[in-house]
Amino acid sequence: MNNYNYEYPGPVIGAFMKDNNSFFRGLMGPLGSGKSVACTIEILRRAFFQAPGPDGKRHTRWCIIRNSYPELKSTTIKTWAEWCPLEFGKTNFDSPIIHHVKTDQIDMEVLFLALDRPEDVKKLLSLELTGAWVNEAREIPKSIIDALTGRVGRFPSKRSGGCTWSGIIADTNPPDTSGWWYKMCEEDTPDGWKFYKQPSGTSLDAENLKNLPQNYYQRLLSGKDQDWVNIYVHGNYGFLVEGRAVYPSFRDRSHVAEGMLDPAPGYALMIGADFGLTPCAVIGQRLPGGKWYIIDEFITDDCGIKRFAEELTAYIETKYPGFDVAKCIGDPSGDFRSPNSEDTCIDIMTAHTPWEWEPAPTNELTLRLEVVKNALNRMVDGDPSFILSPKCRKLRKGFGGSYYYKLVAGTDGTRASVHPDKNEYSHPHDALQYLLLGGGEVGVVLNNKSKKDYKQRFSNSPRMLEQIDRVNKKTKYNPFKSNGWKPKGW
């Protein structure tokens, strides 16, 4: 094999590679920061440091994982081949791709696998490995990582001398804050796991600059939106929009609380809920002056409405003892009876929770979105009137771009669809819209719009007409105090 002179491209990568104690090591940084090369060198280095077996050779077996076969072949294997050319040893391009390197001292097998779904766990079950590298780990499900932990450290066997070193290394561009990487790194790091974060590509401490074209990061800044720059240049956690974001005015730094947002003492809770096969609820508070605290989300999957009601009740009573629930607003389509039942979803929620439920005043999409946009854009005493707890991970990621209008190609070019895409993030956002609609925001919006136009639009909705008539009264309408109830302390 050729001799290559590898130098640490920065102190973070240096610390990552010198770590001999951590079972799992994660490396996160911007584009071009030398992460993949460092992981390649780390496998080669550990293979050379493996103690010889009874036959005098250093035996190791590695698995390199990427989320899909095209990316595995076009990026990961190319990086590997730059430092360990495939012509050294034998390469089998069947499934899985195997690069088997044999010298007078080394016997190293490297398996390349594409794993991006939880069901791909079965591909790992029979493997006995020395170690593994998970490339672009943000794209790999946590279940794959969990399965991998049980496959490393098993080759060579104890009978053949055992592993001098074993473990998992992983690299990634920054993920969003709802994934497993963020949780393991920032919230609940397991024993034996360690994460390394590289600095921004534009900082004085940027790594790997000598191996990049001149002004590499400055050129990346050109023509990119702030979210892209935040992730791929500065190396920060963030979201990328798949289509056109429903709420472009949302700013994570402004609208998300720095820490977990506890309910304000003395003020009642309000709940908004979306029904269907994946019922969910959003829990918030409406404070004086029109400020909203969105405190929590309650998400289910494939859950009947009765069980949803019972589990939501238990959740609220356990998590928020001592707080009254002043108002519960549900999907207005839940006020209609099915052909097979006399009870509506609203009826069932009222029967199986301690609270009275009412349907939101409208299901009209424009107004549902408008009440949220209005709250996001409003300021109260110099602060945003909408504050989201980081506990609300689905809502947060939805705001960041996962609740979006899908881009559709047409004869007149690419355009956004009329309705937001239905996905796992749309359901809690529907619940949030119902919460704000029934919690008073509809009055704020109607105060700012043409009431005549809205009366025409909602001529078939008595609930909306009632709301509009309230706004038309000569007395000043205050949606934060005129709904017939007052939170504690008012």
Secondary structure, DSSP 8 states (H G I E B T S, - for coil): --------SSHHHHHHHH--S-SEEEEE--TTSSHHHHHHHHHHHHHHHS---TTS-EEEEEEEEESSHHHIIIIIHHHHHHHS-TTSSEEE-SSSEEEEEE-SSEEEEEEEEE--SGGGGGGTTT--BSEEEETTGGGS-HHHHHHHHTTBT-SS-GGGT--SS-EEEEEES---TTSHHHIIIII---TTEEEEE---TTSTT-SSGGGS-TTHHHHHHTT--HHHHHHHTT-------SSEES-TT--HHHHB-SS-----TT--EEEEEE-SSS-EEEEEEEEGGGEEEEEEEEE-SS--HHHHHHHHHHHHHHHSTT--EEEEEE-GGGGS--TT-S--HHHHHHHHSSS-EEE-S---HHHHHHHHHHHHH-EETTEESEEE-TT-HHHHHIIIIISEE-EEEETTEEEE-SS---STTHHHHHHHHHHHIIIIIHHHHHHHS-HHHHHHHTTT-HHHHHHHHHHHSSS---TTT-SS---TT-
